[in-house]
Amino acid sequence: MDKGGVVLLIASMMGHVVPPNPEYDKYLQEPDLDGAIDKLVEFTNNHSDVAYNFSKRGVHLMVRKNAQEFGKKGLRILSVSPGIIMTPMAKKAAEAHPEQMNYMKSVTPAGRNGEPEDIANAVEFLTSDKASFITGTDLLVDGGLANILPELMAKREQ
C-alpha cells in the first residue's frame, strides 16, 4: 500500500459492550496465538451473539494495536462501528420483530435507525484527506445507541 493509504475495518457498536479484560483481550488482539480460538470459545460460552460481540471488540483492539506500525509506514488504520442500519437483513428483522426494532429506534438518541448511506458517508470521510489526522480509533455510527446499550443489556439480564 502506498504512503497515505488507509485501512478501514468494519466493526460494530456491539464491540463496545464487551468490557476490557486482559485475559481475553490478548487473544482478541492476536487471534493467531496458540489456543486463542479455544480460549475465546470458553469466554463466550459457545453463544454466537456473544462471540459476535467479542469478534468486533477484537477489531477495535487490532486497530489500536496496529496504529503505531501503520503510522511508521505513512498509513492509517481505523474502524467504523455501525449501529442498527436498515439493510435488507435489518428490514427482515423489523418485519419479524417489529416491537423490538421499534423499541430500539425509540431509545436511540438520534430517534431513527441508520441507513446504508450513513455508513458510506462516514467511510468516505475517514478515507479522505479531510481525516488525515485520524488513526488508530473507531468511529461509532449508531445514532448514539452505544451510549445506552450497557444499561439496556443490564435490564434484559434482570
C-alpha positions in Angstrom: 0.0 0.0 0.0 1.3 3.4 -0.9 2.1 6.1 1.7 -1.1 7.9 2.6 -3.2 4.8 2.3 -6.0 3.9 4.8 -7.1 0.5 6.1 -10.6 0.8 7.3 -12.3 -2.2 9.1 -16.0 -2.6 9.7 -16.7 -3.4 13.4 -20.0 -3.0 15.3 -21.4 -1.0 18.1 -21.7 -4.3 19.9 -17.9 -4.5 20.2 -18.3 -1.6 22.7 -20.4 -3.7 25.1 -17.6 -6.1 25.8 -15.7 -4.8 28.8 -11.9 -4.6 28.7 -10.3 -7.7 30.2 -6.6 -8.6 29.9 -7.5 -12.4 29.9 -9.4 -12.3 26.7 -8.2 -9.1 25.1 -4.7 -10.7 24.4 -6.4 -13.3 22.3 -8.7 -10.8 20.6 -5.6 -8.7 19.6 -3.7 -11.8 18.5 -6.1 -14.5 17.4 -3.3 -16.5 15.8 -1.8 -17.3 19.3 -1.8 -21.0 20.1 -5.1 -21.9 21.6 -6.7 -18.5 21.1 -9.9 -19.7 19.5 -10.5 -22.4 22.1 -9.9 -19.8 24.9 -12.3 -17.4 23.3 -14.9 -20.1 22.9 -14.7 -20.5 26.7 -15.2 -16.8 27.3 -18.2 -16.7 25.0 -19.8 -19.8 26.4 -20.5 -21.0 22.9 -23.1 -18.3 22.3 -23.0 -16.9 18.8 -24.3 -13.5 19.7 -21.6 -13.1 22.4 -19.0 -14.4 20.0 -20.0 -11.7 17.5 -19.6 -9.0 20.1 -16.2 -10.4 21.1 -15.1 -10.5 17.4 -16.0 -6.9 17.0 -14.1 -5.9 20.1 -11.2 -7.7 18.6 -11.4 -5.5 15.5 -11.3 -2.4 17.8 -8.2 -3.8 19.6 -6.4 -4.7 16.4 -6.9 -1.2 15.1 -5.4 0.3 18.2 -2.6 -2.2 18.3 -1.6 -1.6 14.7 -1.8 2.2 14.6 1.8 2.8 15.5 3.2 0.3 13.0 1.0 1.6 10.2 1.9 5.2 11.1 5.6 4.4 10.6 4.7 3.4 7.0 2.7 6.6 6.4 -0.6 4.7 6.6 -3.7 5.0 8.7 -5.9 2.3 10.2 -9.4 2.8 11.5 -12.7 1.1 12.1 -16.3 2.1 11.8 -18.9 0.6 14.2 -22.4 0.7 12.7 -25.5 0.6 14.8 -28.8 -0.6 13.5 -28.6 0.1 9.8 -31.6 -0.6 7.6 -30.0 -3.1 5.3 -32.1 -5.9 3.8 -31.2 -8.1 6.8 -32.3 -5.4 9.3 -35.5 -4.9 7.3 -36.3 -8.6 7.6 -35.7 -8.4 11.3 -38.0 -5.4 11.5 -40.7 -7.5 9.8 -40.2 -10.5 12.1 -39.8 -8.5 15.3 -41.4 -5.1 14.8 -41.9 -4.4 18.5 -38.2 -5.0 19.3 -37.0 -2.9 16.3 -39.4 -0.1 17.2 -38.2 -0.1 20.8 -34.6 0.1 19.7 -35.4 3.0 17.5 -37.3 4.7 20.3 -34.3 4.6 22.6 -31.7 5.7 20.0 -30.8 9.2 20.8 -30.9 10.2 17.1 -34.5 9.0 17.1 -34.1 6.8 14.0 -32.3 3.8 12.6 -29.4 4.3 10.3 -29.4 3.9 6.5 -26.5 2.4 4.5 -25.7 5.9 3.3 -24.9 6.9 6.9 -22.1 4.3 6.9 -21.0 5.2 3.4 -20.7 8.9 4.4 -18.5 8.0 7.4 -16.3 5.7 5.3 -16.0 8.4 2.6 -14.9 11.0 5.2 -12.5 8.7 7.1 -10.7 7.6 3.9 -10.4 11.2 2.7 -7.6 13.7 3.2 -10.1 15.6 5.5 -9.5 12.9 8.1 -5.7 12.7 7.6 -5.0 13.2 11.3 -7.4 10.4 12.4 -5.9 7.0 13.0 -6.0 4.1 15.5 -9.6 4.6 16.6 -13.1 3.5 16.0 -16.0 5.7 14.8 -19.4 4.8 16.2 -22.1 5.5 13.6 -25.0 4.4 15.6 -27.2 7.4 16.4 -25.8 7.4 20.0 -27.2 3.9 20.8 -24.0 2.5 22.2 -24.1 5.1 24.9 -27.2 3.3 26.4 -26.5 -0.3 25.4 -24.9 -1.3 28.7 -28.0 -0.1 30.6 -30.4 -1.9 28.2 -28.4 -5.1 28.4 -28.4 -4.9 32.2 -32.2 -4.5 32.3 -32.5 -7.5 29.9 -30.4 -9.7 32.2 -32.5 -8.9 35.3 
